[in-house]
Amino acid sequence: MLTALLDEIQDPEQLRFMAQPDLVSGCVSLIASVKPSALQYEYGYVCFRILVISLNACVMKHAGCLEETIGHMNSASPAERPSTFWGASSWLVYQKSRGNEQIIPDQLFSEDMLDQLLKLLYHDEKLLLTVSKRTSSLGLSGLMSVLFAHLVATEERYRFKDDHFREIIRPYIRIFWRYLIVTPEVEAEEIAMFDLHSRVSLYARLYDERPVDVEDSINLVQALNDRLESPRPVSPIAVAAMLRFVAPQVVPGCEHLIPTTVKLCIEILDSC
C-alpha cells in the first residue's frame, strides 16, 4: 500500500493530497512501530520517503507555492519531475532561511510529533547516513529546516540549557551533520544546507558524549572522503564544517582512511 502511494506521487497532481500534516504524523507513528529500526527495512524507508515528500508539500502549500511547483512538474518530463520538486523545495528553504522567515506556521506540526521524529532519527543515525548516501535522491533540507525551527522553539521549554542540549540539540546536530556530508549533488540542496549550517553551528559543541562504533566511524570518514573527492567544488569553509563533525567520531580501526582525508584536504586548500 505504501509503495503504491509512493508510485502515485509520480503524478504531480497527487501532491495536493500529500500536503497534509496528518500524513506526516501518521508516517512518524508507522516508523515508530517498526522495531528495532525502521530504516533496516524497505517498508520503513518507503514510509520515511513519503514523510519527507509530505512534509515538503506542506511547507510549499503554506508558503503559497505548491500550485506553481505542480505546474512546473507538469511541464517537465516524467524523469525530471522528482528533481523539479526537490529543487523547488530546496530553494524555498534557502529563501526562508535567508529572509529569517518561519519555515512553517506555529503548530502546523505538534511538538510531540516532532520530538518523536527527532528521537527516531537520532536512534537510527547510523542507518540514516547509509540510506542517505545510497539513495542520494531524497532532499532533506526541508526536514532539517523544520526540525531546526523546532529546536529554536523548544528553548524556553527547558529550565536548564544542558537538558535542552541533551534532549533536542545533540540529537538534531548528529543527524544534521551526517546529512550535510552526503548532501545530494544538487546545487539548490547544497546551498540550502550550508546556509542552514551557518545557523545550526551556533548551537553545536565541539565535543560529543555519544561514541560511535568502528563500522559507523569508517562509514563517516569514507563518506567525507567521497565528498571531498567529488567533482563538485568544495570550499575550505565547507571542508572545515564537515571536519568539525567527523574528527571527534574517528576511532581506532579507520586509520587507513585518514591519509586520504589529509591528502584531499590539502589539495582543496592548494586549489584556492
N, C-alpha and C positions, 0 to 999 in steps of 0.2 A: 504493500500500500504506500509506504513512504517513498519507495523507488518510483512508483507511478506518479506520485505528486511531484517528485523532482523532475521527471520527464516532462510533465505538463508545463514547467517553467520555461521550456524552450519557446512557448508561445508567450510573447511579451504581455499580452492582454491579461494573463493569469496573475501578473504582479499586483494588480488591483486587489485581488483576493488574498494575496500573500501579505499585504501591508496591514496586518492585524496584530496588535500586541499580545492577544490571547494565543496566537500561534507560536510566538516566541516563548511564552510561558509554558505552553504545552510541550514544546521541544525540550525545554530545560527539565521538566518533570520526567519525560521519557528517558533522557540521558541519565538522570539520577537513578532511574530504576534498573539500569544495566550494571551488574556487578561482575568483577571488581572494577572494571574500567570500560566505559562505553566505546572509546576510540580503538579498542582492541578488535572491534567487530565492524563489519560493513554497515550493519544496522545503525550503530552508534555514529559512525562517520556521516552517513546519509542524513541522519537526524540533525547532526551538528551543521551540516551544509544548508539544510532547509532553514535552520535557526538563523544563520548568518544572512541568507538571502532575505528572509522575512524582516529581520531587524533593519537591514539596509533599505528595504522598501518602505518600512515605517518612517525612517529618517527622511527619505525623499518625499514621502507624502506630506509630512508635517512641515517640510521646507517649501512645499508647493512646486516641486519639480518632477514629481513622479510621472505625470502625463507627458511632459516633454521627453523624458527618458524613454518611455514606452514608444513615443513617436520615432525617436532616433533608432530604437531597436527594430521597429517595424520596417524602417527604410534600409536597414543593414541586411546582409546575407545571414542565413541561419548560423553559419560558422562564426560570424563576427558579433552576434548578439550578446553572448556572455561577456566579451571584453568591453562592449559598449556599456553594459550595465555596470560592471566593476569600475570602469573608467569614470563614469558619471558619479558613482558613489564616492570614489577617492577624491575627485575634485571638489565635491560638496563638503567632504570632511575637511579638506585643506582650507576652503574658503571660510567655513565656520570657525575653524581654529585661528586663522589669521585675523579674522574680524572680532575675535574674542566673543563669539556668539554661542548661545546654547545649542548643542547638537540635537537635543530633543527637549520637548516641553517637560516641565516638572510633572512627576507622577505618571508619565506615559508608561513606564515600566516600574513595577513596585520595587522597593528597596530589598524586600525579602527575596524576590526572584533574582535580582542582580547579585545579592550576597551569595545565593546558592550557585549561580552560574560561575562566579569568580572562584568559589571553593572547588567546584568540579574541574575547572580548567587547571587550577593550581595542583590539584591531586593528580591530574593527567599531564603535567607539564612536559614530562619526558616524551610521551607519545604525541603531544601536540607539536613538538619540534619535528619529530619524524614524519608525521602526517602532513604538516605544512610544507616541509621540504619536498616530500614525494609528489604531492599534488601540484603545488606551485600555481594553482589556478583560482584559489579562494582568497579574495581580498578581505583582510581582517581589520583594515584601518577604521571602518565604521564601528565594529565591535569594540576595538581598543579605545576609540574616542568615547563611546557610550560608557564603558567601564571606568574611564578616567574621570568623566563627569560625575560618576557615582562615587569615586574616590574623594573628589573635592567636596561633594555634597554631604558626605558622612563624617567630615572632620569634627563637627560640633556634637556628633552622637557619642563621642568617646571623651571621658573625663581626662584620661591620660594619653599623651601622644604615643607612648610605646604600645598601648593597646591598639590604637588605630593603625600603627605600623604593622603590628603582628597580624591583625585580622584582615586588613584591607590593602595597605600599601605594599607590603612584601609580596603577597600573592600576585598582585597586579604587576609589579615590577618584574617578577620572574617570567610571567607569560609574555609581557610586552617585549622584553629584550630578546627572548627566544624568537619571537616572530620577526623582530627587527632584523635579525641576522639572515633570515631566509625569506625576506620580503620578495614577492614575485617580481620578475623583470618587467615591470610596467611603470613608466615614468610617473604617472599620477599617484600610484600607490606609494611609491618610494618617497615622493615629495611630501605626501600627506603624513607618512610615518615619521620622517625626520623633523618635520615641523612640530608634530605632536611630541616627539622626543625632547625638544627644547623645553617643553612644559613639564614633562614627566621627570626629567633629570633633576628638577628642583626638589623632588620628593625622595630620590634614590639615596641609598647609603653605599659606601664603598666596601662594606663587609656584608656577609650573609651567614646566618646561623644554620642554614639547612644545607648539608653536604649533598653531593651527587655521587652516584656510583661510577665505576670505571667506564661502563658502556655509555652512560649519559655524557660523561666528560669527553670521551672520544667523539661522540656524535656532535657535541657542541664545537669542539676545535675543528673537526672536519668541515662542519657547516660554515664556520668562519673562514677557513682556507678556501672553500669553494666560492664564497662570496668575494674574497679578496682576489681570487684568480679569474673571476668572471670578466668578460669583455666590457661590462658596464663600468663607467667611470666611478671611482670611489674617492671621495675627498678625504684628506687627512683627518678632518673633524669627524667624519663618519667612522673612519678606522678607529680613532680614539674612543668613540662612543661604544663600538662593539667590543673592543679590547677591555674596556672598563668592566663589562659584564662577564666576559668569558674568562679572563685571567684568574679570578678567585675560584672558578669552577674546575681548574686544571688539577688533576690528582695523579698520583703515580700510576703508570700504565698507558699514558698517552704521550710519553716523551718523544716518540718517533715522529709525531706531527709538529712539534714545536719549531724545529729548524725551518720547515716550510713556511710557517706563520711569520717567523722573523724575516725570512728572505722576501716574502711578498710585501710585508710592511715597508721594508727598506726600498723596494722597487717603487712602491707608490709614492713614498716621500721623495725619492730621486726624480720622479717624473713631474713633480710640481714646479 
